[in-house]
Amino acid sequence: MNFLAKKFQFLKANKLFILALFTIHGVYFACAIIFEGICTQDSDEYLQTAENLKYHFTSYNWVWSEVRNLSFYSLRPPLYGILILACKSIYYSDYTVIFIQNLMSIFIWCLTLHLSKVWRLPFRIEIPILVVLLLVPSQLVMVNSIMADVFFEFLLILCLACVIYYVQKQDTFLILIYNILLAMAVLTKPLIMYFWIPNVLFSIYLFYHKRNYLTLFSCCILPLTVFLWSARNEQKTGLFHYSSIKYQGILELNAGGVLALIHGVKEGENIRNEIWRESEKIESYRGRCEFIMKKSTDIIKEHPGLYAYCHLKGMLNFMLAMGRTDTKIFFGHNPNEFEISVVREIENQGFAKGLRFYLLNVNTFSIGLLILGTILNIVILLSLIVFIFDQSFPVVIRFFILSVVFYSIFVSGPGGYARYRVAFLPYLILTLPYFVQSIRHLLKHLSFAQTKI
């Protein structure tokens, strides 16, 4: 009863914030119904996974009746397909999935606010959360799309909650739950398949400070999950691997970025397509993947400087991009229709000419949203950097947040799209109070220095 009373007090104290959350989510849900833009280029693969799990008891990411493409046995992990299946068992509609994802998102932000109070942050984060929801459209676009990002975000905020409560209560059972949630996360998106390495280091640190073998045992859950799903994929395709998106990504994004810089976008795409065509002449799936991997890594090794530039650019894009393409699809615009991009114009024409061309050819609202959103994203990036050096913080929580965020930024590499940042926005927002606190301290020191003068 005391637990329920505390939760009721939390809701009552933050009723305006919760009302604003429901209003913003309600507006986007209404837009999802009106514009019918809930499906992106990847949504069909998740929907087909759900259908194949239902009727064929197999995780296969494309139409079952068509000629079998082995890459679709492993392209998307199965858990989001299972969520779609569960949602549609309530009421058979894609909008049931979207409705539940909106509830999930509201829970995520309420939990983020709750954790900030458990954590006793030096700054209230209600306003920053609402500002982010208004100025970073990719968050709510993903909430209202058939995409795995919000479910992934839901699992990651639960992971953080387990770590924070572990520091507070020293209950090792919470670390077991945390590792189970991590395993569920890797079965939702393959992004964190290599996170088991920093997670083992994290677990060894926890074991060193509290000699409980459950900590070491539970850190094996994530690599075991990766191993078992890779073994299942080997049984289906003949190649031991976690996700075929690895081979698609290394050619199209990693090597593709280098080819675009050397030969231009069009010619680079032609070279990629030629590699795909050559790979298709190989009979075995394993042979095709190994051919693609070799050709791609050869391109990267031949031009390490250019690849480093592509990788760094993708990492910055992860933190600063606004999610323009996903927003266009959501609001019913043709994603292939030419649109002026400030980054592309600056790259093509130089900074001054590119910026001038953008300002003269784009409407005022879009320019305003870009400016405000970019400023916010820069502040969030600076907050993360300040957070690295903040010593007034439990080292366990700081290590966990930084390892998750920086791992994800680095692994995303040249494919660092705005929608990938969605899952980590709660983590990033929780670092904002430390940036604000640092600014306050700096202003006080400047004011004190001027007074002395």
N, C-alpha and C positions, 0 to 999 in steps of 0.2 A: 504493500500500500504506500509506503514511504517513497518507493521508486516511482510509482505512478504519480504521486503528488509532486515530486520534483520535476517530472517531465511536463506536467500540466503547468507548473510555474514557469518553466522554460518557454512553453508555447505562449502563455499569457504575456510574459515580459517582452516577447518578440513578435507580437501579433501583427504590427504594421509591416515588419520585414516579411513575415510569412504571407500576408495578404499581397504584398508586392510580388513575391515569388509566384504565387498562384496566378496573378494577373498577367505577368510577363509570359509565363508558360501557356496560359490560356490563349493569349494573342497569337503566339506561334502555332499552337495546335489548330486554331481557327484558320491560320494561313495555310497549314498543311492540308486541311480539308478543301479550302477554296482553290489553291493553286495546284494541288495534286502533285507536288514535287517531292514526295517522300522516298522515291527510288533513285539512287545514283547508279553509276556504271557498275558498281560492285554488288548492289542489292539483290539482283537476280541469283547470284551465286549463293547467298545466304538463304534466300527463299527456296531455291532448289534443294539445298542441303536439308532444310526442314521437311520438304516433301519426300525426299528419298529416305530420310530416317523414319518417317511415318509409314511409308508403303513398302520399303525394301530393306529396312533395318540396317542401312549402310550410309555412312557419311560420304556422299558424293556430291560435288558442288555444281553439277550441271544436269541437263535434261537426260533422264535415265534412258529414254527410248532412242536417243541418237547414238551414233557410233561412239564407243567409249573412248574418251581422252583420259589417259592415265594421270595426267597432271591434276585433274579435278578431284582425284581421290585425296589429295593432300593440300590443295591450294588454301582452303579455309578450315581451321580447326572446328570441331563439332558443337561446342557448347552454346554459341549464339543461335545456331540452328535449333538446338533443343529448347532454348528460351522462346524462340518464335513458335515452335510447336506447342509449348505449354500455354503461351498467350492465346493462340488461336483455338485451343481446346475450350477456352472460356467463351469466346465468340469468334467465329471464323471470318476475320477481316484483318488486313494489314494495319488498319487504324487501331485495332486492339493493342497491337505491339507498340504503336506510337503512344497511345494513351498511357500504357504501363511504363514506358520509358520516360514520359513526363513526370509521373509519380516518383520514379526512381531518381530523376534529376532533382526534384524538390527535396527528396530525402537526402541526397548528396550534399546539397547546400545547407540544409538544416544541421546535418551532422558536422559539416565543416565549421559552421558557427559554434556548435556545441564543443567541438574539440578546441577551438580558439579560447573558449572560456575555461575548459579543463586545463589547458596549457597556460592560462593567465597571460595572454599576450598583452603587450603594452599599448594596444590600439584596437578600437572596435572595428570589426571587419564587415558589418552589415552593408555599409555604403559601398566599399570596394567590391563586394560580391555583386551588388545590383549594377554598379557601373560596368563591370566586366560583362555581365549578361547583356547589357545594352550596347556596348561598344565592340564586343567580340562576337559577331553573329554566328561564327562557326560552332560555338557551343550549343546554342539552341537549334541551329540547323541540323546538327548531328542528333540531338534529342528527338527531332521530328523526322528522322530518316531511318530507313531500314539498313542500319549499319551497326557494327558491334562496338563502336567507340564508347557509348554511354554505359553499356553494361560493363565494359572494361574499366571505365572510370569508377563505377559503383564498387567493383571488386577491389580496386586500388585504394579507395578511401576507407573501406573496411579494413584493409591491411594496415593502413596508417593508424586507424583507431586501435587496433590490437597492439601495435607497438607503443603508442602513447599510454594506454592503460597498463601495459606490461611494466613500463618505467614507473608508473604510479603505484602499482599493486604488487609487482614482482611475482606474478603468477605465470609460471612457465607454460601452463596449458594454453594461454593466449598466444604464445609463439607457435604452438602446434596448429591452432586455428589460422594464424597468419600464414603459415606455410601451405595449408590446405587451400586458402584463398588465392595464394600465388599460383598454385597448380591449376586452379579454376581459371585464373587470368590467362595463363599460357595456352589453355584449351579454348580461349576466346579469341585471342590475337597472338600470332607467333612472335610479336615484337620482343617479348621478354624471354625468349627461349634460352638465351645465353646469360640471363640474369642470375642463374644458379651459381655462377662463379663469385660475383660480389656477395651473394646471399650466404654462401658457405663461409666467406671471410667474416661477414656480419655475425653468423651463428657461432663461429669460433671465438669471436670477441665476447659475445654474451656468455658462452660457456666458461671462458677464462674468469669472468667476474662472478659467475654463479654456477658452481659445479653441478649442473643438472644435465644428465645425459639425454633427456627428452629434447633439449635444444639441438644437440648434434643429430639425433635420430630424425627429427622433423625436417631438418634442412635437406635431407635426402629425398623428400617428397617431390620437389620440383624437378631435379635431374632425372628421377625415376619416371615421372610423368612424360618428360621429353623423350626418354629412351623408349618407353613402351609405345608411345604414339609413332615414333620413328620406325620401330619394329613392325608395327601394324602397316605402315606405309610401304615398308620393304616387302611385306607379304602381298600387298596389292599391286605394287609397281615394279618390284625387282631392285629398287634402290633404297638404301637406308638413309632416310632424310626426314626432317620434321615437316617442312612445307615447301611445295614447289614454287612458292612466291620468291624464294631465295634465288632461283635460277632466272626467273622472269625479271626480278629487280636488278640483279647484277648486270644484265645486258642492257635493259631499257633505261635504268637510272644511273648506275655507277659508270659502266663503260659508255653508255649512251650520252652522258653528260660530257665526257671527254671528247667523244666523236663530234658532238655538236659544236664544241669550242674550236676544234681543228678544222672541220669541213663545213660548218654551218648546219642549221637545223635540218633542212631538207636532205642534204647529202648524208648527214649523220644517220638520219632515219633510214635511208636507202641501204646503208652499210649494215645496220642492225637487221633489217629485213632479209638481207642476203645471208647473214649468219643463221637466222631462223630457218630459212629455206634449206641451207646446207645441212642443218641439224635434222631436219625432217627426212632426209635421205637415209639416216641411220635407223636401223630396224628397232633396236632395243631402247626402251625409255632411259635406262641407265646410261647408255652410250650417248644419247642426245643431250642429256643433262651435263655429262662430263665434257662433251664438245663445247657446249655453250659456256661452261665455267672456264675452260681453258682459253677460249677465244677472248672472253671478257677480261680475265686476269692478265692476259698478254697485253691487251690494249692499255690497261691501267698501269702495268709495270713499265711499259714503254714511255709513259707520260706521267710520272709520279707528281710533278709539280702542278700540272693541270688538274689531276685528280684531287690533290689536296685542296686546290681552289674550289672545285665542285663540292667537295665534302664540307668545307667550311661555309660555303654559301648555303648549302642545305641545312646546316645546323642553325645558322642565323635565320633562315626562312622558317624553321621550326618555331622559333621564339617570336618572330616579328610579323609573319604573314597573317593576312586577314581572312583567308578562306574564300576568295572571290568566286572561284569556279563552283564550289559546293553551294554557295549562296544563290548564284545564278540558276542552278538546276532547281533548287528548292522553290524559288519564286517563278518558276515556269518559263525561264528563258532558255534558248538553245545554247548548250555549253560549247558547241563548235562555232558559234557565231563570233566574228572578230570583235574583240574588245580591247580597248586601249589599257595597257598596263604600265604604270609608272616605272617599275623595275625594268621591264623589257625595253621601253623607250629610252631609258637612261643607258642601258647596255648597248643599244643600237646606235644612238645619236650622241652619246656623251651626256654628262650631267646637266649642263646648262640648257642645251637644245632639247634634250629629252624631257626635262622638267617643264620647260616652257610649252612644248607641244602638248603635254598632258594637261596642264592648267587651262590651255585654250580650247581643248576639245572634250572636256569632261564636265558634267553638270556640278553645280555648287554643292549639292547635298552629298554626292559621292566623294568629292574632295574633302569636305568637312569631316565625314565619317572616317576617311583614310587618315587624315591628320590626327584626329582625336584618338582613333584606335591605335595608330602607330606610336603616339606619345605614351599611351597606356602600356603597350607591349614593351616599350623601352624601359619604362619605370619598373615593370615586372622583372625584366632581365637584370636591371641594376639591383633590384631587391634580392634576387637570387645570389648575385655576386657579394652583396653586403652580408647576406646570411651565412656565407661560407666562413667569414671571419668573426662572426658573432660568438663570443665565449660565454654569454649569459644564458646558456641553453643546454639542456641535457644532451650529452654527446651522442647517445644512442639514437635519439630521434633525429638529430641533425645529420648524422652519418646516413641514416636510412633515407631521409628525404633527398639528400644530395646524391646518393648513389643511384636511386631510382631515376631522378630527373636527368642527371648527366649521362647515365647509361643510355637512356632513351633518346636524348638529343644526339649522342654520338652514333648509336646504332642506326638511327633513321638516316643519317648521312645525306647524300644528294636527294633523297626522297623525303626530306623534312617538310611535309605539308602542314598547314594550319590545323587540319582535323586531327592530326596525331597529337597535337598539344592538348586537345580537349580533355583527355584522360588525366592529365597532370595539372590542370588549372587549379583544383583545390589545394594541391601541394604548393603551387606558386603563390596563390593568394595568401596562404598562411605565412609566407616570408615577408609580405608587405609591411606589417607593423615594425619590423626591424629596420627597414629602409626609412620609414617615417621617423622612427626614434633617432636614427643616425643623423637625418637632416635637422631635427630639432637640436641635437647636441652640437652640430656644426654651427647653426645659427646662434646658439647661446655663446659659443666660444668666440665667434666673430663679433657679437655684440659686446662681450666682456673686453675683448681686445681693443675695440673702438673706444669704449668707456675709459680704459686705462690711458689711451693716447690723448 
